């Protein structure tokens, strides 16, 4: 089996990436936090990188969201509900009577 010579050369020219020489502050904070966890799953070069200053930073606590307690739903008094329904029904009947009487008066004027 003969391999393409261009393919062989391109395979040789590929090198493994060197670790980054500069890290962002967020990266450093993440590294320090993961080191404090028991099972830090980071590559060795990342943890042991001497290019950044190691500081003992405790992770910031997660802000607690204060959810207001919903007020207990108070059921209205059944007697008051019945009274309100009767009153609304009486008002509806009275409006209908006034309308019909008013329409009779308007028709009588014509």
C-alpha positions in Angstrom: 0.0 0.0 0.0 1.5 3.3 -1.1 0.6 6.4 0.9 0.4 9.9 -0.6 3.6 11.8 0.2 1.7 15.1 0.8 -0.5 13.3 3.4 2.6 12.0 5.2 4.2 15.4 5.4 1.0 17.1 6.7 0.8 14.5 9.5 4.4 15.2 10.5 3.9 19.0 10.6 1.0 18.8 13.1 2.3 19.4 16.6 0.5 19.2 19.8 -0.7 22.5 21.1 1.4 24.2 23.8 -0.4 25.3 26.9 -1.6 28.9 26.8 1.0 31.3 28.3 -1.6 33.8 29.5 -4.9 33.0 31.2 -7.9 35.2 31.7 -8.9 36.0 35.3 -12.1 33.9 34.9 -9.9 30.9 33.9 -7.8 31.4 37.0 -10.9 31.6 39.2 -12.3 28.5 37.6 -9.1 26.6 38.1 -8.8 27.6 41.8 -12.4 26.6 42.3 -12.0 23.2 40.7 -8.9 22.6 42.7 -11.0 23.0 45.9 -13.4 20.4 44.6 -12.4 16.8 45.4 -12.4 15.5 41.8 -10.9 18.2 39.7 -10.9 17.0 36.2 -8.4 19.3 34.5 -5.2 18.5 32.5 -2.0 18.6 34.6 -0.5 21.4 32.6 -3.5 23.6 33.2 -3.4 23.1 37.0 0.4 23.4 37.3 0.8 26.3 34.9 3.4 28.7 36.5 2.6 31.6 34.1 -0.1 32.9 36.4 0.0 34.0 40.0 -1.9 31.5 42.2 -4.1 33.1 44.8 -6.3 31.6 47.4 -9.7 32.7 46.2 -12.8 31.3 47.7 -15.7 30.9 45.3 -18.3 33.6 45.6 -21.5 32.3 47.2 -24.5 32.1 44.9 -26.9 35.0 45.6 -30.1 33.8 47.2 -33.2 34.9 45.4 -35.8 36.1 47.9 -39.2 34.9 46.7 -42.0 36.6 48.5 -44.5 34.2 50.1 -47.8 34.1 48.3 -50.6 35.1 50.6 -53.0 32.4 51.6 -56.1 32.4 49.5 -59.0 33.3 51.8 -62.4 32.0 50.7 -65.1 34.6 50.9 -67.9 34.2 53.3 -70.6 32.1 51.4 -73.4 34.3 52.9 -71.8 37.5 51.6 -71.4 35.8 48.2 -75.0 34.8 48.1 -76.1 38.3 49.1 -73.9 39.9 46.4 -75.3 37.6 43.7 -78.9 38.4 44.7 -78.1 42.1 44.7 -76.5 41.9 41.2 -79.5 39.9 39.9 -81.9 42.5 41.4 -79.9 45.4 39.8 -79.9 43.6 36.4 -83.7 43.1 36.6 -84.2 46.8 37.6 -82.1 48.0 34.7 -84.1 45.8 32.3 -87.4 47.2 33.7 -86.1 50.8 33.4 -85.0 50.2 29.8 -88.3 48.7 28.8 -90.3 51.5 30.5 -88.0 54.1 29.0 -88.5 52.6 25.5 -92.3 52.5 26.1 -92.2 56.3 27.0 -90.1 57.1 23.9 -92.5 55.2 21.6 -95.5 56.9 23.3 -93.9 60.4 22.5 -93.6 59.5 18.8 
